[in-house]
Amino acid sequence: MKIKYTLYFLALLFCVASPAYAQLKNAVIIRDTIYSNELQEKRALEIVLPADYATAPAKKYDATYVTDGEWNTQIVTNIDRFLEIQFIPSNIIVSMPNVYKNGENMRERDCTPTHINNVPVSGGAGKYLAFIKNEVMPYINKKYRTSGMNTLYGSSLAGIFTMYAIIKEPRLFQSYLLADPALWWDNGYAFKLADDNLGKLNLKDITLLMTGREGPAAIGMGIVKMDSIFRKQAPAGLHWKTMYYNDETHNSMIFRTLYDGLKYTYYGYSKEPMQFHPQNGIMLKGQPIKININGDLLKQLRYTTDGSQPTEASTAVVDQTITLQNPARLTIKALSNRPVYEQQATADYVLGETLPAKAKLKGLTPEGWSYAYYEGSWDSMPDFKNLKPLQTGKAGKDFDPTRLPKQQNFACVFSGQIEVQAAGYHIFAINCDGGARLYIDNKLVIDDGTLHARGNFKSYVLPLAKGFHNFRLQYFEKTGKASINLIYITPDNENGRPIPLSLQYGK
């Protein structure tokens, strides 16, 4: 009983839209500068806006803050754009190039949390963190449409800075990505910092990914030891992971860390809304139904059957399927490492009886329902009792909805009977642009009657006896692209299909 959208662009199809293919476009880097009172110097910023930033003026965006910006702006942007096709929402990239003085890169000053004698400029991580918190982030938040959800990325020395940041400012960012961090700095200062503080921090719903090179390199960089500290001290609610890569160099770790880190940051995120089918319906006592959930990227699915809110402790969905044994209020939640992107839906399955077959109505013949065509401008389903059809007929094999007088500001009612060939649970599903309502035996089973764009199937399961059942489908379109799909799932065909003309009776 799984509805697969790509298979069913048939039945009552008023239009066919060409598929849209995501395209990676060359990013425009906005180069800016601000004066830092914290650092007493002018600092460069490189900002890359999402591809739809100019065309979606009401939309707000998460931000990814990137250290070592002179090396990483284009790298982060390319990986981010690639991931945006499927796995993550659009981000504003805020890249922070290092400052150079007398030809010397000041990253050893800005990224190191303590001073050591053989690196005279070291120990400025506190000021650099204050610069980001008090100057860069307010500047970006004021100038651009940010959501308040932020990621910090750093590698090597900037990796230990990122670890320092999560300890000192645990709620400043929602995600921390560390590529081959130099945790050995100052005889392992970061180990003591984490050991003393990690367990006391509020890191609920914060994400951290730390990566290293397999073998001696991971030990030498201090990653293995830090991983052991996290295993013992990580507070509840922190989403964290250590990943070890083989066949990588210190510099090449950037690419895989960004890719895996951003995916982990948004684990559970899906661009498409969570849908499950059937969404509502009637159940028979002692006869379970199977609920199928659409969405390959929905990884952390939990559900309840008593109307309560699902949590991480609730029953997990296995293989995108739930077998509902009894009538219930089913609530399914798709958890995410970033809760703002979690999705939830509720459906009611009530106890009932099999709908008995009706007598075959006189004058009805197979090969298509009757249809009535109306014109008007509506935002919700009109009352057809007060309207006079402008055109009537039978929607048989030669019926072409694209040849109706209008493709906008019109309505159609398809009516007659459907012949049910096998008793049992039957599922009806509708996806349309405009609005639709479906009645079976004069019972409203799908009410999707307010104006909307296509994209979400509405579905209903009900037990039907073998034989004839009254059928009525109402549809209206205003100014969109007229289209409606009606999918039919039977006890002997769980894949779903359009209702065959041979089972449609009209006159």
C-alpha positions as CSV (number, residue, x, y, z in Angstrom):
1,M,0.0,0.0,0.0
2,K,2.9,2.3,-0.7
3,I,2.2,5.4,-2.8
4,K,5.2,6.2,-5.0
5,Y,4.7,9.6,-6.6
6,T,6.9,9.0,-9.6
7,L,4.7,6.1,-10.9
8,Y,1.3,7.6,-10.9
9,F,1.0,10.7,-13.1
10,L,-2.0,9.3,-14.9
11,A,-5.8,9.2,-14.0
12,L,-7.6,12.4,-14.5
13,L,-4.4,14.2,-15.3
14,F,-5.1,17.8,-16.4
15,C,-1.4,18.8,-17.0
16,V,2.0,17.3,-17.0
17,A,4.9,19.4,-15.6
18,S,8.4,18.9,-16.8
19,P,10.8,17.8,-14.1
20,A,12.9,20.5,-12.5
21,Y,16.5,19.6,-12.2
22,A,18.6,21.2,-9.5
23,Q,21.5,23.1,-10.9
24,L,24.7,24.2,-9.2
25,K,25.5,27.7,-10.1
26,N,28.7,29.6,-9.7
27,A,28.6,31.2,-6.3
28,V,29.0,35.0,-5.9
29,I,31.3,35.8,-3.0
30,I,30.5,39.1,-1.3
31,R,33.7,40.5,0.1
32,D,33.2,42.8,3.1
33,T,35.2,44.2,6.0
34,I,34.5,45.2,9.6
35,Y,36.6,46.8,12.2
36,S,37.0,44.6,15.3
37,N,37.2,46.4,18.7
38,E,37.9,43.0,20.2
39,L,41.0,42.4,18.1
40,Q,41.8,46.1,17.4
41,E,42.1,45.5,13.6
42,K,40.2,45.4,10.4
43,R,38.9,42.0,9.5
44,A,37.8,40.6,6.1
45,L,34.6,38.6,5.7
46,E,33.5,36.6,2.7
47,I,29.7,35.9,2.5
48,V,28.0,33.6,0.0
49,L,24.2,33.9,-0.1
50,P,21.9,31.0,-1.0
51,A,20.9,30.7,-4.7
52,D,17.3,31.7,-3.9
53,Y,18.1,34.5,-1.5
54,A,17.0,37.3,-3.8
55,T,13.8,35.5,-4.9
56,A,12.6,34.4,-1.5
57,P,12.4,37.7,0.4
58,A,10.5,36.3,3.4
59,K,12.8,33.3,3.9
60,K,15.4,33.1,6.7
61,Y,18.5,30.9,6.5
62,D,20.8,29.0,8.8
63,A,24.4,30.2,8.7
64,T,27.7,28.3,8.5
65,Y,30.7,30.1,9.9
66,V,34.0,29.1,8.4
67,T,37.5,29.6,9.8
68,D,40.6,29.9,7.6
69,G,38.4,31.6,5.1
70,E,41.0,32.4,2.6
71,W,41.4,28.7,1.9
72,N,37.9,27.4,2.5
73,T,35.3,29.8,1.2
74,Q,34.9,28.1,-2.2
75,I,35.4,24.6,-0.8
76,V,32.6,25.0,1.8
77,T,30.3,26.7,-0.7
78,N,30.7,23.9,-3.2
79,I,30.0,21.2,-0.7
80,D,27.2,23.1,0.9
81,R,25.5,23.7,-2.5
82,F,25.9,20.0,-3.5
83,L,24.3,18.9,-0.2
84,E,21.5,21.4,-0.6
85,I,20.2,19.3,-3.5
86,Q,18.9,16.6,-1.2
87,F,20.3,16.6,2.4
88,I,20.3,20.1,4.0
89,P,18.5,23.4,3.8
90,S,20.1,26.4,2.1
91,N,22.8,28.1,4.3
92,I,24.4,31.5,4.3
93,I,28.2,30.9,4.2
94,V,30.1,33.3,6.5
95,S,33.8,32.8,5.8
96,M,36.4,34.5,8.0
97,P,39.8,34.8,6.3
98,N,42.8,35.1,8.6
99,V,44.7,38.3,9.0
100,Y,48.4,38.5,8.0
101,K,50.9,40.8,9.7
102,N,54.3,41.2,8.1
103,G,53.6,38.2,6.0
104,E,52.8,36.0,9.0
105,N,49.4,34.3,9.3
106,M,47.8,35.2,12.6
107,R,45.8,31.9,12.9
108,E,48.3,30.8,15.5
109,R,47.2,33.8,17.5
110,D,43.5,33.6,17.0
111,C,42.9,29.8,17.1
112,T,45.0,28.8,20.1
113,P,43.4,28.9,23.6
114,T,46.7,29.2,25.5
115,H,50.0,30.9,25.2
116,I,53.2,28.8,24.7
117,N,56.6,30.3,24.6
118,N,57.8,28.9,21.3
119,V,54.8,30.5,19.5
120,P,55.0,34.2,20.7
121,V,51.6,35.3,19.3
122,S,49.6,32.3,20.6
123,G,46.8,32.4,23.1
124,G,44.2,34.6,21.4
125,A,41.3,32.2,21.1
126,G,39.3,34.0,23.7
127,K,39.4,37.3,21.9
128,Y,38.8,35.6,18.5
129,L,35.7,33.9,20.0
130,A,34.5,37.3,21.4
131,F,35.1,38.8,17.9
132,I,32.8,36.2,16.3
133,K,30.2,36.4,19.1
134,N,30.0,40.1,19.7
135,E,30.9,41.5,16.3
136,V,30.7,39.1,13.3
137,M,27.4,37.4,14.2
138,P,25.5,40.6,15.1
139,Y,26.7,42.2,11.9
140,I,25.6,39.2,9.8
141,N,22.3,38.9,11.6
142,K,21.5,42.6,11.1
143,K,22.5,42.6,7.4
144,Y,21.1,39.3,6.2
145,R,18.0,37.2,6.9
146,T,19.4,34.6,9.3
147,S,17.4,32.1,11.3
148,G,19.6,32.1,14.4
149,M,20.8,28.5,13.7
150,N,24.5,28.4,13.2
151,T,27.3,26.0,12.4
152,L,31.0,26.5,13.2
153,Y,33.6,24.7,11.1
154,G,37.4,24.5,11.8
155,S,40.3,22.2,10.9
156,S,43.7,21.7,12.5
157,L,44.4,24.7,14.8
158,A,41.0,26.0,13.9
159,G,39.7,22.6,15.0
160,I,41.0,23.1,18.6
161,F,39.5,26.6,18.4
162,T,36.2,24.9,17.6
163,M,36.5,22.6,20.6
164,Y,37.4,25.6,22.7
165,A,34.2,27.3,21.4
166,I,31.9,24.5,22.3
167,I,33.2,24.4,25.9
168,K,33.3,28.2,26.4
169,E,30.1,29.1,24.4
170,P,28.1,25.9,24.2
171,R,24.9,27.6,22.9
172,L,26.5,30.1,20.5
173,F,26.4,27.5,17.6
174,Q,24.0,24.6,17.1
175,S,26.7,22.6,15.3
176,Y,30.4,22.2,15.7
177,L,32.5,20.5,12.9
178,L,36.2,19.6,13.7
179,A,38.4,18.3,10.9
180,D,41.6,16.7,12.2
181,P,41.8,19.1,15.2
182,A,45.1,19.8,16.8
183,L,44.1,18.7,20.2
184,W,47.7,18.1,21.2
185,W,48.2,21.9,21.6
186,D,50.0,22.9,24.9
187,N,50.4,19.4,26.2
188,G,46.8,18.5,25.7
189,Y,45.2,21.6,27.2
190,A,41.9,20.7,25.5
191,F,41.7,17.4,27.3
192,K,41.6,19.0,30.7
193,L,39.2,21.7,29.5
194,A,36.8,19.1,28.2
195,D,37.3,16.7,31.2
196,D,36.5,19.5,33.7
197,N,33.6,21.1,31.9
198,L,31.9,18.8,29.3
199,G,29.5,17.0,31.7
200,K,28.3,20.3,33.2
201,L,27.3,21.9,29.9
202,N,23.8,22.3,28.5
203,L,24.4,20.8,25.1
204,K,20.9,19.6,24.4
205,D,20.2,19.4,20.6
206,I,23.8,20.5,19.9
207,T,25.6,18.6,17.2
208,L,29.4,17.9,17.1
209,L,31.3,15.9,14.6
210,M,35.0,15.3,15.1
211,T,37.1,13.5,12.4
212,G,40.6,12.1,12.3
213,R,42.9,10.0,10.2
214,E,42.9,6.3,11.1
215,G,45.9,4.9,13.0
216,P,48.8,6.8,14.6
217,A,47.7,10.1,13.2
218,A,44.4,10.1,15.2
219,I,46.4,9.3,18.3
220,G,49.0,12.0,17.7
221,M,46.4,14.7,17.0
222,G,44.7,13.8,20.3
223,I,41.4,12.7,18.7
224,V,41.4,9.2,20.2
225,K,41.9,10.6,23.7
226,M,39.2,13.3,23.2
227,D,36.8,10.7,21.9
228,S,37.3,8.7,25.1
229,I,36.5,11.8,27.2
230,F,33.3,12.4,25.2
231,R,32.3,8.8,25.8
232,K,32.5,9.3,29.5
233,Q,31.5,12.9,29.9
234,A,29.1,13.9,27.0
235,P,25.9,15.3,28.5
236,A,22.5,13.9,27.6
237,G,21.0,15.5,24.5
238,L,24.3,16.1,22.7
239,H,24.4,14.6,19.3
240,W,28.1,13.7,18.7
241,K,30.2,11.4,16.7
242,T,33.8,10.7,15.9
243,M,34.7,9.5,12.5
244,Y,38.1,8.1,11.3
245,Y,39.0,8.2,7.6
246,N,41.7,6.1,5.9
247,D,43.6,7.2,2.8
248,E,43.4,10.9,3.6
249,T,45.9,13.6,4.4
250,H,45.7,16.3,7.0
251,N,44.6,18.8,4.4
252,S,42.2,16.5,2.5
253,M,40.2,15.8,5.7
254,I,38.4,19.1,5.0
255,F,36.2,17.7,2.2
256,R,34.9,14.6,3.9
257,T,34.5,16.3,7.2
258,L,32.3,19.1,5.7
259,Y,30.2,16.6,3.7
260,D,29.7,14.2,6.6
261,G,29.5,17.0,9.2
262,L,26.7,19.0,7.4
263,K,24.8,15.8,6.7
264,Y,25.1,14.8,10.4
265,T,24.1,18.4,11.5
266,Y,20.8,18.0,9.6
267,Y,20.3,14.3,10.1
268,G,16.6,13.6,9.8
269,Y,16.0,16.7,7.6
270,S,13.9,16.3,4.5
271,K,13.0,18.8,1.8
272,E,9.7,17.0,1.2
273,P,7.0,16.9,3.8
274,M,6.5,13.7,5.7
275,Q,3.6,11.7,4.4
276,F,2.1,8.4,5.3
277,H,-0.7,6.4,3.8
278,P,-3.4,5.8,4.4
279,Q,-3.8,8.9,6.4
280,N,-7.2,8.3,7.9
281,G,-9.8,5.7,7.7
282,I,-12.1,3.0,9.0
283,M,-10.8,-0.2,10.5
284,L,-12.6,-3.6,11.2
285,K,-12.2,-5.3,14.5
286,G,-9.3,-7.7,14.5
287,Q,-8.2,-6.7,11.0
288,P,-4.9,-4.7,11.1
289,I,-3.8,-2.2,8.4
290,K,-0.4,-1.3,7.2
291,I,0.8,2.3,7.2
292,N,3.5,3.2,4.8
293,I,5.7,6.3,5.3
294,N,7.2,8.1,2.3
295,G,10.5,9.8,2.6
296,D,13.9,8.1,2.4
297,L,15.6,10.9,4.4
298,L,13.3,10.6,7.4
299,K,15.7,8.5,9.5
300,Q,14.5,8.9,13.1
301,L,10.8,8.1,13.0
302,R,8.9,7.6,16.3
303,Y,5.1,7.1,16.8
304,T,2.4,6.8,19.4
305,T,-1.2,5.4,19.1
306,D,-2.8,7.3,22.1
307,G,-2.6,10.8,20.8
308,S,0.4,11.8,22.8
309,Q,3.5,13.5,21.4
310,P,6.2,11.1,20.2
311,T,9.6,11.5,21.7
312,E,12.9,9.7,21.2
313,A,11.8,7.1,23.7
314,S,8.6,6.3,21.7
315,T,8.3,3.3,19.5
316,A,10.6,3.4,16.5
317,V,9.3,2.9,12.9
318,V,11.0,0.0,11.2
319,D,11.4,-0.1,7.4
320,Q,9.1,2.9,7.0
321,T,6.1,0.8,7.9
322,I,3.7,0.5,10.9
323,T,1.2,-2.3,11.3
324,L,-1.8,-0.8,13.2
325,Q,-3.5,-3.6,15.1
326,N,-6.4,-1.6,16.4
327,P,-8.3,1.7,15.8
328,A,-6.2,4.6,17.2
329,R,-5.1,8.2,16.9
330,L,-1.7,7.7,15.2
331,T,1.0,10.4,15.6
332,I,4.2,10.0,13.7
333,K,7.2,12.3,14.3
334,A,10.3,12.5,12.2
335,L,13.1,13.6,14.6
336,S,16.1,15.6,13.5
337,N,19.4,16.6,15.0
338,R,18.0,20.1,14.5
339,P,14.6,20.0,16.1
340,V,13.4,23.0,14.1
341,Y,13.3,20.7,11.1
342,E,11.3,18.0,12.7
343,Q,8.0,17.0,11.1
344,Q,4.9,15.5,12.6
345,A,1.5,14.3,11.4
346,T,-1.5,12.8,13.0
347,A,-4.3,10.5,11.6
348,D,-7.4,8.9,13.0
349,Y,-8.5,5.3,12.3
350,V,-11.9,4.6,13.7
351,L,-13.7,1.3,14.3
352,G,-16.5,0.6,11.8
353,E,-18.2,-1.9,9.6
354,T,-17.7,-3.0,6.0
355,L,-19.7,-0.7,3.7
356,P,-22.2,-2.9,2.0
357,A,-22.5,-3.0,-1.8
358,K,-25.3,-1.0,-3.5
359,A,-27.6,-2.0,-6.2
360,K,-26.3,-1.1,-9.7
361,L,-28.0,2.1,-10.7
362,K,-30.1,2.0,-13.8
363,G,-28.7,3.6,-16.9
364,L,-25.1,3.4,-15.8
365,T,-22.6,1.7,-18.1
366,P,-18.9,1.0,-17.6
367,E,-16.0,2.8,-19.3
368,G,-16.2,6.1,-17.5
369,W,-18.1,8.2,-14.9
370,S,-20.5,11.0,-15.7
371,Y,-19.0,14.5,-15.5
372,A,-20.5,18.0,-15.1
373,Y,-18.4,21.1,-15.9
374,Y,-18.9,24.5,-14.1
375,E,-17.2,27.9,-14.4
376,G,-16.5,30.3,-11.6
377,S,-13.8,31.7,-9.3
378,W,-13.6,30.0,-5.9
379,D,-11.1,29.7,-3.0
380,S,-12.8,26.6,-1.6
381,M,-15.2,24.0,-2.9
382,P,-18.4,25.5,-4.3
383,D,-21.9,24.3,-3.4
384,F,-22.8,22.5,-6.6
385,K,-26.5,22.4,-5.6
386,N,-26.7,26.1,-6.4
387,L,-24.8,25.9,-9.7
388,K,-25.8,24.9,-13.2
389,P,-23.3,22.9,-15.3
390,L,-22.3,24.4,-18.6
391,Q,-21.3,21.0,-20.0
392,T,-22.1,17.4,-19.2
393,G,-21.1,14.0,-20.6
394,K,-19.3,10.8,-19.9
395,A,-15.6,10.8,-19.1
396,G,-14.8,7.8,-21.2
397,K,-11.7,6.8,-23.1
398,D,-12.1,9.7,-25.5
399,F,-12.5,12.3,-22.7
400,D,-9.7,14.8,-22.7
401,P,-9.8,17.2,-19.7
402,T,-7.4,19.6,-21.5
403,R,-10.1,20.3,-24.0
404,L,-12.6,21.6,-21.5
405,P,-13.6,25.2,-22.2
406,K,-11.3,26.5,-19.4
407,Q,-8.2,25.3,-17.6
408,Q,-8.6,27.9,-14.8
409,N,-11.6,29.2,-12.8
410,F,-13.6,26.0,-13.4
411,A,-14.9,22.9,-11.6
412,C,-15.8,19.4,-12.5
413,V,-17.9,16.7,-10.7
414,F,-17.3,13.1,-11.7
415,S,-20.1,10.8,-10.4
416,G,-21.6,7.4,-10.8
417,Q,-20.5,4.1,-9.3
418,I,-17.3,2.1,-8.9
419,E,-17.3,-1.7,-9.2
420,V,-15.3,-3.3,-6.3
421,Q,-14.0,-6.7,-7.4
422,A,-12.6,-7.9,-4.1
423,A,-13.9,-7.3,-0.5
424,G,-11.5,-5.9,2.0
425,Y,-9.6,-2.7,2.7
426,H,-9.5,-0.2,-0.2
427,I,-7.4,2.9,-0.2
428,F,-8.2,6.1,-2.2
429,A,-5.6,8.8,-2.6
430,I,-5.8,12.2,-4.2
431,N,-3.1,14.7,-5.3
432,C,-4.3,17.9,-7.0
433,D,-3.7,21.5,-7.7
434,G,-6.8,23.5,-6.6
435,G,-9.1,21.5,-4.4
436,A,-10.9,18.1,-4.3
437,R,-13.4,16.1,-2.3
438,L,-14.1,12.4,-2.7
439,Y,-17.3,10.7,-1.6
440,I,-17.8,6.9,-1.4
441,D,-21.4,5.8,-0.8
442,N,-22.2,9.4,0.1
443,K,-19.6,9.4,2.8
444,L,-16.9,12.2,2.6
445,V,-13.7,10.2,2.8
446,I,-11.2,12.8,1.5
447,D,-11.7,16.5,2.1
448,D,-9.0,18.5,0.4
449,G,-11.4,21.2,-0.7
450,T,-9.5,24.4,0.0
451,L,-7.3,26.1,-2.6
452,H,-3.7,24.8,-2.6
453,A,-0.9,23.7,-4.9
454,R,-0.3,20.1,-5.8
455,G,2.3,18.1,-4.0
456,N,0.7,16.2,-1.1
457,F,-1.4,13.1,-1.5
458,K,-4.5,12.8,0.8
459,S,-5.6,9.3,1.4
460,Y,-8.3,7.2,3.2
461,V,-8.8,3.5,3.9
462,L,-12.2,1.9,4.2
463,P,-13.6,-1.7,4.1
464,L,-15.8,-2.2,1.1
465,A,-17.9,-5.2,0.1
466,K,-17.6,-6.7,-3.3
467,G,-20.0,-5.1,-5.7
468,F,-21.1,-1.6,-6.7
469,H,-20.5,1.5,-4.6
470,N,-21.6,5.1,-5.2
471,F,-18.8,7.4,-6.3
472,R,-18.5,11.2,-6.5
473,L,-15.3,13.3,-7.0
474,Q,-15.5,17.1,-6.9
475,Y,-12.6,19.2,-8.2
476,F,-12.0,22.9,-8.8
477,E,-9.2,25.0,-10.1
478,K,-8.6,28.7,-9.7
479,T,-5.5,30.2,-11.3
480,G,-2.9,27.3,-11.0
481,K,-2.1,24.5,-13.4
482,A,-5.1,22.2,-13.4
483,S,-4.2,18.6,-12.4
484,I,-5.7,15.9,-10.2
485,N,-4.4,12.3,-9.6
486,L,-6.7,9.7,-8.2
487,I,-4.9,6.5,-7.0
488,Y,-6.7,3.3,-6.0
489,I,-5.2,0.6,-3.9
490,T,-7.0,-2.7,-3.5
491,P,-6.6,-5.9,-1.4
492,D,-5.1,-7.6,-4.4
493,N,-2.9,-4.8,-5.7
494,E,-0.9,-3.0,-3.0
495,N,1.1,-0.9,-5.5
496,G,-1.8,1.3,-6.4
497,R,-3.1,2.4,-9.8
498,P,-5.6,4.7,-11.5
499,I,-9.1,3.3,-11.3
500,P,-9.6,1.3,-14.6
501,L,-12.3,2.6,-16.9
502,S,-13.9,-0.8,-16.8
503,L,-14.7,-0.3,-13.1
504,Q,-16.1,3.2,-13.7
505,Y,-19.8,3.4,-14.3
506,G,-21.6,6.5,-15.5
507,K,-23.9,7.7,-18.2
